[in-house]
Amino acid sequence: MKTIIATLVIVSLLAGLGTALFIYSGVYDVSASTPHSRLLEKILEKTMHASIERRARDIQVPDLDSDELTLAGINDFEAMCVGCHGAPGKEPGPAGQGLNPPAPKLGESAAHMDPAELFWVTKNGIKMTGMPAWGATHGDEELWPVVALLTALPQLDAEAYAALKHRAKGMGHHAHDEPAAGGKMHTENDDNKRAATADRSEPEPEPEPEPEHDHNAHSH
């Protein structure tokens, strides 16, 4: 019995030492340009799906069949999701193309995830993937329209998506976020920054020189 315990202790110490050497050696490539190994990818994928399913069980899903809710969600989806995930007829933006692991196509994700799971991911994000927790800046009532749009994505091609977006003008939390020239989002903050820059760029008037003292003007 003592021999078995001693063996387990030695194995544990060696495993700990090996792990420490691996961590501090820098041999593992953490660059986003290098994909995970197939084994690690499978482990992370299974862990992620099990975690989402467990935490989404008790979420109460509202009625998402409302056409108005879907229309409200597409502008929010454009502002929050398309840059990384793309959309029917749209490729992801530069940031999305550089993510590792790549952001999934949400039409495919929505086909095998239920609305509660989609909501949980949208609200809480996923660690080490680039998926943000939108719940940090958006309330639940602002996220459910996005989920309503997500549930409709599997049935939308590029033409149907564009038609839906055209119908949704003026709807949703991000309805008035229009990309400015060069793909940047134009916001009120930009106007304030430009105004401040303009104020700083105006030269301050130079002080008028003081008149020189004329000694000849006085009699001594």
ZAMARGU-4260 file (C-alpha; in steps of 0.2 Angstrom, whole numbers, plus 5000, padded with zeros to 4 digits):
<rodrens>
0) 5000/5000/5000 | 5014/5012/5005 | 5022/5008/4988 | 5007/5013/4978 | 5005/5029/4988
5) 5023/5033/4985 | 5021/5029/4967 | 5006/5041/4965 | 5015/5055/4974 | 5030/5053/4963
10) 5019/5053/4947 | 5010/5068/4953 | 5026/5077/4956 | 5033/5073/4939 | 5016/5078/4931
15) 5017/5095/4940 | 5035/5097/4935 | 5031/5093/4917 | 5017/5105/4917 | 5027/5119/4924
20) 5041/5116/4912 | 5028/5116/4897 | 5020/5133/4903 | 5037/5142/4906 | 5046/5135/4891
25) 5036/5145/4879 | 5035/5131/4867 | 5016/5132/4864 | 5012/5144/4850 | 4998/5156/4856
30) 4997/5166/4840 | 4980/5168/4832 | 4987/5163/4815 | 4990/5145/4821 | 4975/5134/4823
35) 4972/5123/4838 | 4976/5105/4836 | 4961/5094/4831 | 4961/5085/4848 | 4961/5102/4858
40) 4948/5109/4846 | 4936/5094/4850 | 4939/5095/4869 | 4935/5114/4869 | 4920/5112/4858
45) 4912/5098/4869 | 4916/5108/4884 | 4908/5124/4877 | 4892/5115/4871 | 4890/5106/4888
50) 4893/5122/4898 | 4880/5132/4887 | 4867/5118/4888 | 4869/5118/4907 | 4867/5136/4910
55) 4853/5140/4898 | 4841/5127/4905 | 4831/5139/4916 | 4830/5154/4904 | 4812/5159/4901
60) 4810/5162/4882 | 4798/5175/4877 | 4787/5174/4861 | 4800/5176/4847 | 4787/5173/4832
65) 4783/5192/4831 | 4788/5199/4814 | 4791/5216/4823 | 4803/5208/4835 | 4813/5201/4821
70) 4814/5217/4811 | 4820/5226/4827 | 4834/5213/4829 | 4841/5214/4811 | 4849/5232/4814
75) 4856/5226/4831 | 4863/5211/4822 | 4871/5221/4809 | 4879/5232/4822 | 4884/5219/4835
80) 4887/5203/4825 | 4890/5205/4806 | 4908/5211/4808 | 4914/5195/4815 | 4901/5182/4810
85) 4895/5189/4793 | 4877/5187/4787 | 4868/5180/4772 | 4877/5188/4757 | 4890/5196/4768
90) 4908/5191/4773 | 4915/5194/4790 | 4925/5210/4792 | 4944/5211/4795 | 4943/5208/4813
95) 4932/5193/4811 | 4943/5185/4797 | 4958/5186/4810 | 4949/5177/4824 | 4955/5160/4831
100) 4945/5150/4832 | 4935/5157/4818 | 4918/5165/4822 | 4904/5152/4817 | 4891/5156/4804
105) 4876/5160/4815 | 4864/5153/4802 | 4872/5136/4805 | 4873/5139/4824 | 4855/5144/4825
110) 4850/5128/4816 | 4856/5117/4831 | 4855/5128/4846 | 4838/5133/4854 | 4833/5151/4858
115) 4838/5150/4876 | 4856/5144/4872 | 4857/5158/4859 | 4852/5171/4871 | 4864/5164/4885
120) 4879/5165/4872 | 4874/5183/4866 | 4872/5189/4884 | 4887/5181/4892 | 4900/5178/4878
125) 4912/5164/4877 | 4930/5165/4885 | 4945/5165/4874 | 4935/5166/4857 | 4933/5184/4855
130) 4914/5183/4858 | 4910/5197/4869 | 4897/5197/4883 | 4884/5209/4876 | 4875/5209/4893
135) 4888/5220/4900 | 4881/5235/4889 | 4863/5229/4884 | 4848/5224/4894 | 4838/5208/4891
140) 4825/5217/4881 | 4838/5223/4869 | 4845/5206/4866 | 4829/5196/4863 | 4826/5205/4846
145) 4844/5199/4841 | 4839/5181/4846 | 4823/5182/4836 | 4833/5187/4821 | 4845/5173/4824
150) 4831/5160/4824 | 4826/5166/4807 | 4843/5166/4800 | 4843/5147/4794 | 4828/5152/4782
155) 4836/5167/4775 | 4847/5169/4759 | 4856/5184/4754 | 4841/5192/4745 | 4828/5188/4759
160) 4841/5195/4772 | 4843/5211/4762 | 4824/5213/4760 | 4821/5211/4778 | 4835/5224/4782
165) 4826/5236/4770 | 4809/5234/4779 | 4818/5236/4796 | 4823/5255/4793 | 4822/5265/4809
170) 4819/5249/4820 | 4829/5242/4834 | 4841/5248/4847 | 4855/5251/4834 | 4843/5258/4820
175) 4852/5274/4817 | 4870/5267/4818 | 4875/5269/4800 | 4893/5266/4794 | 4902/5282/4789
180) 4915/5283/4775 | 4929/5270/4776 | 4918/5258/4786 | 4919/5267/4803 | 4903/5269/4813
185) 4897/5287/4814 | 4892/5292/4831 | 4888/5308/4841 | 4904/5305/4850 | 4913/5307/4833
190) 4905/5324/4831 | 4910/5330/4848 | 4928/5324/4845 | 4928/5334/4828 | 4921/5349/4837
195) 4935/5348/4850 | 4948/5346/4837 | 4942/5361/4827 | 4942/5372/4843 | 4960/5367/4847
200) 4966/5370/4829 | 4960/5388/4829 | 4976/5399/4833 | 4974/5409/4849 | 4975/5428/4845
205) 4992/5435/4849 | 4993/5448/4863 | 4995/5466/4856 | 5013/5473/4860 | 5014/5485/4874
210) 5018/5503/4868 | 5037/5508/4870 | 5041/5521/4883 | 5045/5537/4874 | 5058/5546/4884
215) 5057/5562/4873 | 5039/5564/4878 | 5044/5569/4896 | 5054/5584/4901 | 5066/5582/4915
</rodrens>
